[in-house]
Amino acid sequence: MTKLVTFYVEQHNSHLPHSAFKGQTPDEMYFGTGEGIPKQLAAAKLQARELRLQTN
């Protein structure tokens, strides 16, 4: 059981982006390593929108 809880906590903190943190993981927020993530997500969103407009 301890192994599963440890796995879950590690996955949650280092792999799952959180909308409250603008796409950053809790670890990225805590350690300050994810400053560029919101800009990357905004650029990807814009690119996807432009592709949809071209396709449709």
mmCIF entry with sequence, helices, sheets and N, C-alpha, C, O atoms, coordinates in Angstrom:
data_MODEL
# 
_entry.id   MODEL 
# 
_entity.id                         1 
_entity.type                       polymer 
_entity.pdbx_number_of_molecules   1 
# 
_entity_poly.entity_id                      1 
_entity_poly.type                           'polypeptide(L)' 
_entity_poly.nstd_linkage                   no 
_entity_poly.nstd_monomer                   no 
_entity_poly.pdbx_seq_one_letter_code       MTKLVTFYVEQHNSHLPHSAFKGQTPDEMYFGTGEGIPKQLAAAKLQARELRLQTN 
_entity_poly.pdbx_seq_one_letter_code_can   MTKLVTFYVEQHNSHLPHSAFKGQTPDEMYFGTGEGIPKQLAAAKLQARELRLQTN 
_entity_poly.pdbx_strand_id                 A 
# 
loop_
_entity_poly_seq.entity_id 
_entity_poly_seq.num 
_entity_poly_seq.mon_id 
_entity_poly_seq.hetero 
1 1  MET n 
1 2  THR n 
1 3  LYS n 
1 4  LEU n 
1 5  VAL n 
1 6  THR n 
1 7  PHE n 
1 8  TYR n 
1 9  VAL n 
1 10 GLU n 
1 11 GLN n 
1 12 HIS n 
1 13 ASN n 
1 14 SER n 
1 15 HIS n 
1 16 LEU n 
1 17 PRO n 
1 18 HIS n 
1 19 SER n 
1 20 ALA n 
1 21 PHE n 
1 22 LYS n 
1 23 GLY n 
1 24 GLN n 
1 25 THR n 
1 26 PRO n 
1 27 ASP n 
1 28 GLU n 
1 29 MET n 
1 30 TYR n 
1 31 PHE n 
1 32 GLY n 
1 33 THR n 
1 34 GLY n 
1 35 GLU n 
1 36 GLY n 
1 37 ILE n 
1 38 PRO n 
1 39 LYS n 
1 40 GLN n 
1 41 LEU n 
1 42 ALA n 
1 43 ALA n 
1 44 ALA n 
1 45 LYS n 
1 46 LEU n 
1 47 GLN n 
1 48 ALA n 
1 49 ARG n 
1 50 GLU n 
1 51 LEU n 
1 52 ARG n 
1 53 LEU n 
1 54 GLN n 
1 55 THR n 
1 56 ASN n 
# 
_struct_asym.id          A 
_struct_asym.entity_id   1 
# 
loop_
_struct_conf.conf_type_id 
_struct_conf.id 
_struct_conf.pdbx_PDB_helix_id 
_struct_conf.beg_label_comp_id 
_struct_conf.beg_label_asym_id 
_struct_conf.beg_label_seq_id 
_struct_conf.pdbx_beg_PDB_ins_code 
_struct_conf.end_label_comp_id 
_struct_conf.end_label_asym_id 
_struct_conf.end_label_seq_id 
_struct_conf.pdbx_end_PDB_ins_code 
_struct_conf.beg_auth_comp_id 
_struct_conf.beg_auth_asym_id 
_struct_conf.beg_auth_seq_id 
_struct_conf.end_auth_comp_id 
_struct_conf.end_auth_asym_id 
_struct_conf.end_auth_seq_id 
_struct_conf.pdbx_PDB_helix_class 
_struct_conf.details 
_struct_conf.pdbx_PDB_helix_length 
HELX_P HELX_P1 AA1 THR A 2  ? SER A 14 ? THR A 2  SER A 14 1 ? 13 
HELX_P HELX_P2 AA2 SER A 19 ? PHE A 21 ? SER A 19 PHE A 21 5 ? 3  
HELX_P HELX_P3 AA3 PRO A 26 ? PHE A 31 ? PRO A 26 PHE A 31 1 ? 6  
HELX_P HELX_P4 AA4 ILE A 37 ? THR A 55 ? ILE A 37 THR A 55 1 ? 19 
# 
_struct_conf_type.id          HELX_P 
_struct_conf_type.criteria    ? 
_struct_conf_type.reference   ? 
# 
loop_
_atom_site.group_PDB 
_atom_site.id 
_atom_site.type_symbol 
_atom_site.label_atom_id 
_atom_site.label_alt_id 
_atom_site.label_comp_id 
_atom_site.label_asym_id 
_atom_site.label_entity_id 
_atom_site.label_seq_id 
_atom_site.pdbx_PDB_ins_code 
_atom_site.Cartn_x 
_atom_site.Cartn_y 
_atom_site.Cartn_z 
_atom_site.occupancy 
_atom_site.B_iso_or_equiv 
_atom_site.pdbx_formal_charge 
_atom_site.auth_seq_id 
_atom_site.auth_comp_id 
_atom_site.auth_asym_id 
_atom_site.auth_atom_id 
_atom_site.pdbx_PDB_model_num 
ATOM 1   N N  . MET A 1 1  ? 0.825   -1.198 0.000   1.00 0.00 ? 1  MET A N  1 
ATOM 2   C CA . MET A 1 1  ? 0.000   0.000  0.000   1.00 0.00 ? 1  MET A CA 1 
ATOM 3   C C  . MET A 1 1  ? 0.873   1.268  0.000   1.00 0.00 ? 1  MET A C  1 
ATOM 4   O O  . MET A 1 1  ? 0.579   2.229  -0.711  1.00 0.00 ? 1  MET A O  1 
ATOM 5   N N  . THR A 1 2  ? 1.919   1.258  0.784   1.00 0.00 ? 2  THR A N  1 
ATOM 6   C CA . THR A 1 2  ? 2.815   2.413  0.843   1.00 0.00 ? 2  THR A CA 1 
ATOM 7   C C  . THR A 1 2  ? 3.436   2.690  -0.516  1.00 0.00 ? 2  THR A C  1 
ATOM 8   O O  . THR A 1 2  ? 3.616   3.846  -0.899  1.00 0.00 ? 2  THR A O  1 
ATOM 9   N N  . LYS A 1 3  ? 3.765   1.626  -1.247  1.00 0.00 ? 3  LYS A N  1 
ATOM 10  C CA . LYS A 1 3  ? 4.341   1.776  -2.585  1.00 0.00 ? 3  LYS A CA 1 
ATOM 11  C C  . LYS A 1 3  ? 3.373   2.503  -3.518  1.00 0.00 ? 3  LYS A C  1 
ATOM 12  O O  . LYS A 1 3  ? 3.780   3.373  -4.288  1.00 0.00 ? 3  LYS A O  1 
ATOM 13  N N  . LEU A 1 4  ? 2.111   2.148  -3.445  1.00 0.00 ? 4  LEU A N  1 
ATOM 14  C CA . LEU A 1 4  ? 1.109   2.769  -4.309  1.00 0.00 ? 4  LEU A CA 1 
ATOM 15  C C  . LEU A 1 4  ? 0.903   4.241  -3.969  1.00 0.00 ? 4  LEU A C  1 
ATOM 16  O O  . LEU A 1 4  ? 0.781   5.080  -4.862  1.00 0.00 ? 4  LEU A O  1 
ATOM 17  N N  . VAL A 1 5  ? 0.866   4.547  -2.694  1.00 0.00 ? 5  VAL A N  1 
ATOM 18  C CA . VAL A 1 5  ? 0.698   5.940  -2.275  1.00 0.00 ? 5  VAL A CA 1 
ATOM 19  C C  . VAL A 1 5  ? 1.907   6.765  -2.704  1.00 0.00 ? 5  VAL A C  1 
ATOM 20  O O  . VAL A 1 5  ? 1.755   7.885  -3.191  1.00 0.00 ? 5  VAL A O  1 
ATOM 21  N N  . THR A 1 6  ? 3.087   6.221  -2.527  1.00 0.00 ? 6  THR A N  1 
ATOM 22  C CA . THR A 1 6  ? 4.309   6.907  -2.943  1.00 0.00 ? 6  THR A CA 1 
ATOM 23  C C  . THR A 1 6  ? 4.292   7.159  -4.445  1.00 0.00 ? 6  THR A C  1 
ATOM 24  O O  . THR A 1 6  ? 4.647   8.246  -4.901  1.00 0.00 ? 6  THR A O  1 
ATOM 25  N N  . PHE A 1 7  ? 3.879   6.154  -5.212  1.00 0.00 ? 7  PHE A N  1 
ATOM 26  C CA . PHE A 1 7  ? 3.797   6.299  -6.663  1.00 0.00 ? 7  PHE A CA 1 
ATOM 27  C C  . PHE A 1 7  ? 2.799   7.395  -7.035  1.00 0.00 ? 7  PHE A C  1 
ATOM 28  O O  . PHE A 1 7  ? 3.094   8.247  -7.873  1.00 0.00 ? 7  PHE A O  1 
ATOM 29  N N  . TYR A 1 8  ? 1.629   7.374  -6.417  1.00 0.00 ? 8  TYR A N  1 
ATOM 30  C CA . TYR A 1 8  ? 0.605   8.371  -6.723  1.00 0.00 ? 8  TYR A CA 1 
ATOM 31  C C  . TYR A 1 8  ? 1.096   9.784  -6.416  1.00 0.00 ? 8  TYR A C  1 
ATOM 32  O O  . TYR A 1 8  ? 0.949   10.684 -7.242  1.00 0.00 ? 8  TYR A O  1 
ATOM 33  N N  . VAL A 1 9  ? 1.667   9.981  -5.254  1.00 0.00 ? 9  VAL A N  1 
ATOM 34  C CA . VAL A 1 9  ? 2.140   11.312 -4.855  1.00 0.00 ? 9  VAL A CA 1 
ATOM 35  C C  . VAL A 1 9  ? 3.217   11.807 -5.816  1.00 0.00 ? 9  VAL A C  1 
ATOM 36  O O  . VAL A 1 9  ? 3.212   12.974 -6.207  1.00 0.00 ? 9  VAL A O  1 
ATOM 37  N N  . GLU A 1 10 ? 4.137   10.929 -6.197  1.00 0.00 ? 10 GLU A N  1 
ATOM 38  C CA . GLU A 1 10 ? 5.207   11.305 -7.123  1.00 0.00 ? 10 GLU A CA 1 
ATOM 39  C C  . GLU A 1 10 ? 4.622   11.684 -8.485  1.00 0.00 ? 10 GLU A C  1 
ATOM 40  O O  . GLU A 1 10 ? 5.035   12.682 -9.076  1.00 0.00 ? 10 GLU A O  1 
ATOM 41  N N  . GLN A 1 11 ? 3.677   10.908 -8.982  1.00 0.00 ? 11 GLN A N  1 
ATOM 42  C CA . GLN A 1 11 ? 3.047   11.202 -10.268 1.00 0.00 ? 11 GLN A CA 1 
ATOM 43  C C  . GLN A 1 11 ? 2.283   12.525 -10.209 1.00 0.00 ? 11 GLN A C  1 
ATOM 44  O O  . GLN A 1 11 ? 2.367   13.348 -11.121 1.00 0.00 ? 11 GLN A O  1 
ATOM 45  N N  . HIS A 1 12 ? 1.545   12.710 -9.131  1.00 0.00 ? 12 HIS A N  1 
ATOM 46  C CA . HIS A 1 12 ? 0.747   13.928 -8.979  1.00 0.00 ? 12 HIS A CA 1 
ATOM 47  C C  . HIS A 1 12 ? 1.638   15.169 -8.931  1.00 0.00 ? 12 HIS A C  1 
ATOM 48  O O  . HIS A 1 12 ? 1.332   16.174 -9.572  1.00 0.00 ? 12 HIS A O  1 
ATOM 49  N N  . ASN A 1 13 ? 2.711   15.107 -8.193  1.00 0.00 ? 13 ASN A N  1 
ATOM 50  C CA . ASN A 1 13 ? 3.561   16.282 -8.002  1.00 0.00 ? 13 ASN A CA 1 
ATOM 51  C C  . ASN A 1 13 ? 4.475   16.582 -9.178  1.00 0.00 ? 13 ASN A C  1 
ATOM 52  O O  . ASN A 1 13 ? 4.806   17.743 -9.418  1.00 0.00 ? 13 ASN A O  1 
ATOM 53  N N  . SER A 1 14 ? 4.889   15.561 -9.916  1.00 0.00 ? 14 SER A N  1 
ATOM 54  C CA . SER A 1 14 ? 5.896   15.820 -10.943 1.00 0.00 ? 14 SER A CA 1 
ATOM 55  C C  . SER A 1 14 ? 5.429   15.589 -12.380 1.00 0.00 ? 14 SER A C  1 
ATOM 56  O O  . SER A 1 14 ? 6.143   15.951 -13.314 1.00 0.00 ? 14 SER A O  1 
ATOM 57  N N  . HIS A 1 15 ? 4.257   14.999 -12.581 1.00 0.00 ? 15 HIS A N  1 
ATOM 58  C CA . HIS A 1 15 ? 3.841   14.674 -13.950 1.00 0.00 ? 15 HIS A CA 1 
ATOM 59  C C  . HIS A 1 15 ? 2.485   15.249 -14.357 1.00 0.00 ? 15 HIS A C  1 
ATOM 60  O O  . HIS A 1 15 ? 2.245   15.450 -15.548 1.00 0.00 ? 15 HIS A O  1 
ATOM 61  N N  . LEU A 1 16 ? 1.609   15.513 -13.421 1.00 0.00 ? 16 LEU A N  1 
ATOM 62  C CA . LEU A 1 16 ? 0.264   15.968 -13.774 1.00 0.00 ? 16 LEU A CA 1 
ATOM 63  C C  . LEU A 1 16 ? 0.167   17.493 -13.734 1.00 0.00 ? 16 LEU A C  1 
ATOM 64  O O  . LEU A 1 16 ? 0.251   18.090 -12.660 1.00 0.00 ? 16 LEU A O  1 
ATOM 65  N N  . PRO A 1 17 ? -0.008  18.124 -14.894 1.00 0.00 ? 17 PRO A N  1 
ATOM 66  C CA . PRO A 1 17 ? -0.158  19.575 -14.896 1.00 0.00 ? 17 PRO A CA 1 
ATOM 67  C C  . PRO A 1 17 ? -1.464  19.982 -14.215 1.00 0.00 ? 17 PRO A C  1 
ATOM 68  O O  . PRO A 1 17 ? -2.437  19.229 -14.231 1.00 0.00 ? 17 PRO A O  1 
ATOM 69  N N  . HIS A 1 18 ? -1.480  21.153 -13.627 1.00 0.00 ? 18 HIS A N  1 
ATOM 70  C CA . HIS A 1 18 ? -2.634  21.615 -12.871 1.00 0.00 ? 18 HIS A CA 1 
ATOM 71  C C  . HIS A 1 18 ? -3.134  22.933 -13.458 1.00 0.00 ? 18 HIS A C  1 
ATOM 72  O O  . HIS A 1 18 ? -2.346  23.845 -13.707 1.00 0.00 ? 18 HIS A O  1 
ATOM 73  N N  . SER A 1 19 ? -4.427  23.029 -13.675 1.00 0.00 ? 19 SER A N  1 
ATOM 74  C CA . SER A 1 19 ? -4.977  24.245 -14.277 1.00 0.00 ? 19 SER A CA 1 
ATOM 75  C C  . SER A 1 19 ? -4.806  25.462 -13.368 1.00 0.00 ? 19 SER A C  1 
ATOM 76  O O  . SER A 1 19 ? -4.647  26.578 -13.863 1.00 0.00 ? 19 SER A O  1 
ATOM 77  N N  . ALA A 1 20 ? -4.834  25.268 -12.060 1.00 0.00 ? 20 ALA A N  1 
ATOM 78  C CA . ALA A 1 20 ? -4.631  26.390 -11.136 1.00 0.00 ? 20 ALA A CA 1 
ATOM 79  C C  . ALA A 1 20 ? -3.219  26.952 -11.237 1.00 0.00 ? 20 ALA A C  1 
ATOM 80  O O  . ALA A 1 20 ? -2.978  28.105 -10.878 1.00 0.00 ? 20 ALA A O  1 
ATOM 81  N N  . PHE A 1 21 ? -2.288  26.139 -11.724 1.00 0.00 ? 21 PHE A N  1 
ATOM 82  C CA . PHE A 1 21 ? -0.896  26.577 -11.885 1.00 0.00 ? 21 PHE A CA 1 
ATOM 83  C C  . PHE A 1 21 ? -0.585  26.912 -13.340 1.00 0.00 ? 21 PHE A C  1 
ATOM 84  O O  . PHE A 1 21 ? 0.580   26.962 -13.735 1.00 0.00 ? 21 PHE A O  1 
ATOM 85  N N  . LYS A 1 22 ? -1.627  27.141 -14.137 1.00 0.00 ? 22 LYS A N  1 
ATOM 86  C CA . LYS A 1 22 ? -1.492  27.486 -15.564 1.00 0.00 ? 22 LYS A CA 1 
ATOM 87  C C  . LYS A 1 22 ? -0.684  26.446 -16.326 1.00 0.00 ? 22 LYS A C  1 
ATOM 88  O O  . LYS A 1 22 ? 0.186   26.786 -17.127 1.00 0.00 ? 22 LYS A O  1 
ATOM 89  N N  . GLY A 1 23 ? -0.980  25.174 -16.067 1.00 0.00 ? 23 GLY A N  1 
ATOM 90  C CA . GLY A 1 23 ? -0.346  24.085 -16.802 1.00 0.00 ? 23 GLY A CA 1 
ATOM 91  C C  . GLY A 1 23 ? 0.936   23.553 -16.196 1.00 0.00 ? 23 GLY A C  1 
ATOM 92  O O  . GLY A 1 23 ? 1.521   22.606 -16.721 1.00 0.00 ? 23 GLY A O  1 
ATOM 93  N N  . GLN A 1 24 ? 1.378   24.139 -15.112 1.00 0.00 ? 24 GLN A N  1 
ATOM 94  C CA . GLN A 1 24 ? 2.594   23.662 -14.463 1.00 0.00 ? 24 GLN A CA 1 
ATOM 95  C C  . GLN A 1 24 ? 2.244   22.578 -13.445 1.00 0.00 ? 24 GLN A C  1 
ATOM 96  O O  . GLN A 1 24 ? 1.126   22.527 -12.933 1.00 0.00 ? 24 GLN A O  1 
ATOM 97  N N  . THR A 1 25 ? 3.206   21.724 -13.166 1.00 0.00 ? 25 THR A N  1 
ATOM 98  C CA . THR A 1 25 ? 3.012   20.712 -12.132 1.00 0.00 ? 25 THR A CA 1 
ATOM 99  C C  . THR A 1 25 ? 3.268   21.352 -10.770 1.00 0.00 ? 25 THR A C  1 
ATOM 100 O O  . THR A 1 25 ? 3.891   22.412 -10.701 1.00 0.00 ? 25 THR A O  1 
ATOM 101 N N  . PRO A 1 26 ? 2.799   20.732 -9.687  1.00 0.00 ? 26 PRO A N  1 
ATOM 102 C CA . PRO A 1 26 ? 3.103   21.267 -8.363  1.00 0.00 ? 26 PRO A CA 1 
ATOM 103 C C  . PRO A 1 26 ? 4.609   21.410 -8.114  1.00 0.00 ? 26 PRO A C  1 
ATOM 104 O O  . PRO A 1 26 ? 5.042   22.391 -7.509  1.00 0.00 ? 26 PRO A O  1 
ATOM 105 N N  . ASP A 1 27 ? 5.402   20.449 -8.570  1.00 0.00 ? 27 ASP A N  1 
ATOM 106 C CA . ASP A 1 27 ? 6.857   20.550 -8.393  1.00 0.00 ? 27 ASP A CA 1 
ATOM 107 C C  . ASP A 1 27 ? 7.426   21.751 -9.142  1.00 0.00 ? 27 ASP A C  1 
ATOM 108 O O  . ASP A 1 27 ? 8.286   22.457 -8.616  1.00 0.00 ? 27 ASP A O  1 
ATOM 109 N N  . GLU A 1 28 ? 6.957   21.987 -10.362 1.00 0.00 ? 28 GLU A N  1 
ATOM 110 C CA . GLU A 1 28 ? 7.453   23.127 -11.136 1.00 0.00 ? 28 GLU A CA 1 
ATOM 111 C C  . GLU A 1 28 ? 7.115   24.446 -10.446 1.00 0.00 ? 28 GLU A C  1 
ATOM 112 O O  . GLU A 1 28 ? 7.913   25.383 -10.464 1.00 0.00 ? 28 GLU A O  1 
ATOM 113 N N  . MET A 1 29 ? 5.949   24.517 -9.848  1.00 0.00 ? 29 MET A N  1 
ATOM 114 C CA . MET A 1 29 ? 5.578   25.722 -9.107  1.00 0.00 ? 29 MET A CA 1 
ATOM 115 C C  . MET A 1 29 ? 6.458   25.889 -7.874  1.00 0.00 ? 29 MET A C  1 
ATOM 116 O O  . MET A 1 29 ? 6.973   26.977 -7.616  1.00 0.00 ? 29 MET A O  1 
ATOM 117 N N  . TYR A 1 30 ? 6.627   24.819 -7.121  1.00 0.00 ? 30 TYR A N  1 
ATOM 118 C CA . TYR A 1 30 ? 7.381   24.887 -5.867  1.00 0.00 ? 30 TYR A CA 1 
ATOM 119 C C  . TYR A 1 30 ? 8.846   25.237 -6.111  1.00 0.00 ? 30 TYR A C  1 
ATOM 120 O O  . TYR A 1 30 ? 9.416   26.079 -5.417  1.00 0.00 ? 30 TYR A O  1 
ATOM 121 N N  . PHE A 1 31 ? 9.448   24.582 -7.103  1.00 0.00 ? 31 PHE A N  1 
ATOM 122 C CA . PHE A 1 31 ? 10.872  24.789 -7.360  1.00 0.00 ? 31 PHE A CA 1 
ATOM 123 C C  . PHE A 1 31 ? 11.145  25.935 -8.335  1.00 0.00 ? 31 PHE A C  1 
ATOM 124 O O  . PHE A 1 31 ? 12.301  26.306 -8.539  1.00 0.00 ? 31 PHE A O  1 
ATOM 125 N N  . GLY A 1 32 ? 10.105  26.496 -8.934  1.00 0.00 ? 32 GLY A N  1 
ATOM 126 C CA . GLY A 1 32 ? 10.261  27.623 -9.846  1.00 0.00 ? 32 GLY A CA 1 
ATOM 127 C C  . GLY A 1 32 ? 10.901  27.263 -11.177 1.00 0.00 ? 32 GLY A C  1 
ATOM 128 O O  . GLY A 1 32 ? 11.610  28.077 -11.769 1.00 0.00 ? 32 GLY A O  1 
ATOM 129 N N  . THR A 1 33 ? 10.655  26.046 -11.648 1.00 0.00 ? 33 THR A N  1 
ATOM 130 C CA . THR A 1 33 ? 11.298  25.594 -12.886 1.00 0.00 ? 33 THR A CA 1 
ATOM 131 C C  . THR A 1 33 ? 10.369  25.608 -14.097 1.00 0.00 ? 33 THR A C  1 
ATOM 132 O O  . THR A 1 33 ? 10.786  25.214 -15.186 1.00 0.00 ? 33 THR A O  1 
ATOM 133 N N  . GLY A 1 34 ? 9.139   26.045 -13.939 1.00 0.00 ? 34 GLY A N  1 
ATOM 134 C CA . GLY A 1 34 ? 8.199   25.967 -15.052 1.00 0.00 ? 34 GLY A CA 1 
ATOM 135 C C  . GLY A 1 34 ? 7.725   27.307 -15.568 1.00 0.00 ? 34 GLY A C  1 
ATOM 136 O O  . GLY A 1 34 ? 6.590   27.422 -16.031 1.00 0.00 ? 34 GLY A O  1 
ATOM 137 N N  . GLU A 1 35 ? 8.574   28.332 -15.498 1.00 0.00 ? 35 GLU A N  1 
ATOM 138 C CA . GLU A 1 35 ? 8.141   29.671 -15.907 1.00 0.00 ? 35 GLU A CA 1 
ATOM 139 C C  . GLU A 1 35 ? 7.666   29.725 -17.352 1.00 0.00 ? 35 GLU A C  1 
ATOM 140 O O  . GLU A 1 35 ? 6.738   30.473 -17.659 1.00 0.00 ? 35 GLU A O  1 
ATOM 141 N N  . GLY A 1 36 ? 8.272   28.956 -18.243 1.00 0.00 ? 36 GLY A N  1 
ATOM 142 C CA . GLY A 1 36 ? 7.934   29.018 -19.663 1.00 0.00 ? 36 GLY A CA 1 
ATOM 143 C C  . GLY A 1 36 ? 6.725   28.203 -20.070 1.00 0.00 ? 36 GLY A C  1 
ATOM 144 O O  . GLY A 1 36 ? 6.261   28.321 -21.204 1.00 0.00 ? 36 GLY A O  1 
ATOM 145 N N  . ILE A 1 37 ? 6.209   27.389 -19.187 1.00 0.00 ? 37 ILE A N  1 
ATOM 146 C CA . ILE A 1 37 ? 5.094   26.491 -19.521 1.00 0.00 ? 37 ILE A CA 1 
ATOM 147 C C  . ILE A 1 37 ? 3.854   27.258 -19.987 1.00 0.00 ? 37 ILE A C  1 
ATOM 148 O O  . ILE A 1 37 ? 3.308   26.911 -21.034 1.00 0.00 ? 37 ILE A O  1 
ATOM 149 N N  . PRO A 1 38 ? 3.378   28.282 -19.267 1.00 0.00 ? 38 PRO A N  1 
ATOM 150 C CA . PRO A 1 38 ? 2.181   28.989 -19.753 1.00 0.00 ? 38 PRO A CA 1 
ATOM 151 C C  . PRO A 1 38 ? 2.362   29.578 -21.150 1.00 0.00 ? 38 PRO A C  1 
ATOM 152 O O  . PRO A 1 38 ? 1.424   29.558 -21.947 1.00 0.00 ? 38 PRO A O  1 
ATOM 153 N N  . LYS A 1 39 ? 3.538   30.098 -21.460 1.00 0.00 ? 39 LYS A N  1 
ATOM 154 C CA . LYS A 1 39 ? 3.785   30.643 -22.799 1.00 0.00 ? 39 LYS A CA 1 
ATOM 155 C C  . LYS A 1 39 ? 3.769   29.538 -23.847 1.00 0.00 ? 39 LYS A C  1 
ATOM 156 O O  . LYS A 1 39 ? 3.230   29.727 -24.938 1.00 0.00 ? 39 LYS A O  1 
ATOM 157 N N  . GLN A 1 40 ? 4.358   28.381 -23.524 1.00 0.00 ? 40 GLN A N  1 
ATOM 158 C CA . GLN A 1 40 ? 4.365   27.252 -24.458 1.00 0.00 ? 40 GLN A CA 1 
ATOM 159 C C  . GLN A 1 40 ? 2.945   26.770 -24.725 1.00 0.00 ? 40 GLN A C  1 
ATOM 160 O O  . GLN A 1 40 ? 2.590   26.479 -25.868 1.00 0.00 ? 40 GLN A O  1 
ATOM 161 N N  . LEU A 1 41 ? 2.134   26.686 -23.675 1.00 0.00 ? 41 LEU A N  1 
ATOM 162 C CA . LEU A 1 41 ? 0.752   26.239 -23.844 1.00 0.00 ? 41 LEU A CA 1 
ATOM 163 C C  . LEU A 1 41 ? -0.055  27.235 -24.669 1.00 0.00 ? 41 LEU A C  1 
ATOM 164 O O  . LEU A 1 41 ? -0.861  26.835 -25.510 1.00 0.00 ? 41 LEU A O  1 
ATOM 165 N N  . ALA A 1 42 ? 0.154   28.523 -24.437 1.00 0.00 ? 42 ALA A N  1 
ATOM 166 C CA . ALA A 1 42 ? -0.558  29.546 -25.207 1.00 0.00 ? 42 ALA A CA 1 
ATOM 167 C C  . ALA A 1 42 ? -0.167  29.478 -26.681 1.00 0.00 ? 42 ALA A C  1 
ATOM 168 O O  . ALA A 1 42 ? -1.024  29.607 -27.555 1.00 0.00 ? 42 ALA A O  1 
ATOM 169 N N  . ALA A 1 43 ? 1.115   29.276 -26.961 1.00 0.00 ? 43 ALA A N  1 
ATOM 170 C CA . ALA A 1 43 ? 1.572   29.169 -28.352 1.00 0.00 ? 43 ALA A CA 1 
ATOM 171 C C  . ALA A 1 43 ? 0.993   27.925 -29.021 1.00 0.00 ? 43 ALA A C  1 
ATOM 172 O O  . ALA A 1 43 ? 0.577   27.980 -30.179 1.00 0.00 ? 43 ALA A O  1 
ATOM 173 N N  . ALA A 1 44 ? 0.964   26.810 -28.302 1.00 0.00 ? 44 ALA A N  1 
ATOM 174 C CA . ALA A 1 44 ? 0.402   25.572 -28.855 1.00 0.00 ? 44 ALA A CA 1 
ATOM 175 C C  . ALA A 1 44 ? -1.095  25.726 -29.110 1.00 0.00 ? 44 ALA A C  1 
ATOM 176 O O  . ALA A 1 44 ? -1.612  25.224 -30.108 1.00 0.00 ? 44 ALA A O  1 
ATOM 177 N N  . LYS A 1 45 ? -1.785  26.416 -28.211 1.00 0.00 ? 45 LYS A N  1 
ATOM 178 C CA . LYS A 1 45 ? -3.220  26.648 -28.381 1.00 0.00 ? 45 LYS A CA 1 
ATOM 179 C C  . LYS A 1 45 ? -3.482  27.508 -29.620 1.00 0.00 ? 45 LYS A C  1 
ATOM 180 O O  . LYS A 1 45 ? -4.397  27.225 -30.393 1.00 0.00 ? 45 LYS A O  1 
ATOM 181 N N  . LEU A 1 46 ? -2.683  28.549 -29.803 1.00 0.00 ? 46 LEU A N  1 
ATOM 182 C CA . LEU A 1 46 ? -2.821  29.413 -30.970 1.00 0.00 ? 46 LEU A CA 1 
ATOM 183 C C  . LEU A 1 46 ? -2.532  28.651 -32.259 1.00 0.00 ? 46 LEU A C  1 
ATOM 184 O O  . LEU A 1 46 ? -3.243  28.810 -33.251 1.00 0.00 ? 46 LEU A O  1 
ATOM 185 N N  . GLN A 1 47 ? -1.499  27.832 -32.244 1.00 0.00 ? 47 GLN A N  1 
ATOM 186 C CA . GLN A 1 47 ? -1.144  27.040 -33.422 1.00 0.00 ? 47 GLN A CA 1 
ATOM 187 C C  . GLN A 1 47 ? -2.262  26.050 -33.766 1.00 0.00 ? 47 GLN A C  1 
ATOM 188 O O  . GLN A 1 47 ? -2.597  25.877 -34.938 1.00 0.00 ? 47 GLN A O  1 
ATOM 189 N N  . ALA A 1 48 ? -2.834  25.406 -32.757 1.00 0.00 ? 48 ALA A N  1 
ATOM 190 C CA . ALA A 1 48 ? -3.922  24.458 -32.996 1.00 0.00 ? 48 ALA A CA 1 
ATOM 191 C C  . ALA A 1 48 ? -5.146  25.174 -33.561 1.00 0.00 ? 48 ALA A C  1 
ATOM 192 O O  . ALA A 1 48 ? -5.826  24.652 -34.444 1.00 0.00 ? 48 ALA A O  1 
ATOM 193 N N  . ARG A 1 49 ? -5.421  26.363 -33.051 1.00 0.00 ? 49 ARG A N  1 
ATOM 194 C CA . ARG A 1 49 ? -6.560  27.140 -33.552 1.00 0.00 ? 49 ARG A CA 1 
ATOM 195 C C  . ARG A 1 49 ? -6.349  27.515 -35.016 1.00 0.00 ? 49 ARG A C  1 
ATOM 196 O O  . ARG A 1 49 ? -7.267  27.391 -35.827 1.00 0.00 ? 49 ARG A O  1 
ATOM 197 N N  . GLU A 1 50 ? -5.154  27.970 -35.355 1.00 0.00 ? 50 GLU A N  1 
ATOM 198 C CA . GLU A 1 50 ? -4.864  28.341 -36.740 1.00 0.00 ? 50 GLU A CA 1 
ATOM 199 C C  . GLU A 1 50 ? -4.981  27.135 -37.672 1.00 0.00 ? 50 GLU A C  1 
ATOM 200 O O  . GLU A 1 50 ? -5.483  27.260 -38.789 1.00 0.00 ? 50 GLU A O  1 
ATOM 201 N N  . LEU A 1 51 ? -4.524  25.980 -37.221 1.00 0.00 ? 51 LEU A N  1 
ATOM 202 C CA . LEU A 1 51 ? -4.627  24.760 -38.018 1.00 0.00 ? 51 LEU A CA 1 
ATOM 203 C C  . LEU A 1 51 ? -6.089  24.375 -38.235 1.00 0.00 ? 51 LEU A C  1 
ATOM 204 O O  . LEU A 1 51 ? -6.471  23.969 -39.332 1.00 0.00 ? 51 LEU A O  1 
ATOM 205 N N  . ARG A 1 52 ? -6.906  24.505 -37.186 1.00 0.00 ? 52 ARG A N  1 
ATOM 206 C CA . ARG A 1 52 ? -8.334  24.203 -37.322 1.00 0.00 ? 52 ARG A CA 1 
ATOM 207 C C  . ARG A 1 52 ? -8.999  25.151 -38.315 1.00 0.00 ? 52 ARG A C  1 
ATOM 208 O O  . ARG A 1 52 ? -9.827  24.731 -39.123 1.00 0.00 ? 52 ARG A O  1 
ATOM 209 N N  . LEU A 1 53 ? -8.634  26.429 -38.251 1.00 0.00 ? 53 LEU A N  1 
ATOM 210 C CA . LEU A 1 53 ? -9.230  27.400 -39.176 1.00 0.00 ? 53 LEU A CA 1 
ATOM 211 C C  . LEU A 1 53 ? -8.850  27.096 -40.617 1.00 0.00 ? 53 LEU A C  1 
ATOM 212 O O  . LEU A 1 53 ? -9.672  27.262 -41.519 1.00 0.00 ? 53 LEU A O  1 
ATOM 213 N N  . GLN A 1 54 ? -7.620  26.655 -40.848 1.00 0.00 ? 54 GLN A N  1 
ATOM 214 C CA . GLN A 1 54 ? -7.187  26.298 -42.197 1.00 0.00 ? 54 GLN A CA 1 
ATOM 215 C C  . GLN A 1 54 ? -7.902  25.045 -42.690 1.00 0.00 ? 54 GLN A C  1 
ATOM 216 O O  . GLN A 1 54 ? -8.280  24.958 -43.859 1.00 0.00 ? 54 GLN A O  1 
ATOM 217 N N  . THR A 1 55 ? -8.082  24.086 -41.805 1.00 0.00 ? 55 THR A N  1 
ATOM 218 C CA . THR A 1 55 ? -8.693  22.810 -42.172 1.00 0.00 ? 55 THR A CA 1 
ATOM 219 C C  . THR A 1 55 ? -10.189 22.958 -42.418 1.00 0.00 ? 55 THR A C  1 
ATOM 220 O O  . THR A 1 55 ? -10.729 22.369 -43.354 1.00 0.00 ? 55 THR A O  1 
ATOM 221 N N  . ASN A 1 56 ? -10.844 23.727 -41.594 1.00 0.00 ? 56 ASN A N  1 
ATOM 222 C CA . ASN A 1 56 ? -12.295 23.876 -41.710 1.00 0.00 ? 56 ASN A CA 1 
ATOM 223 C C  . ASN A 1 56 ? -12.587 25.065 -42.568 1.00 0.00 ? 56 ASN A C  1 
ATOM 224 O O  . ASN A 1 56 ? -13.752 25.385 -42.805 1.00 0.00 ? 56 ASN A O  1 
# 
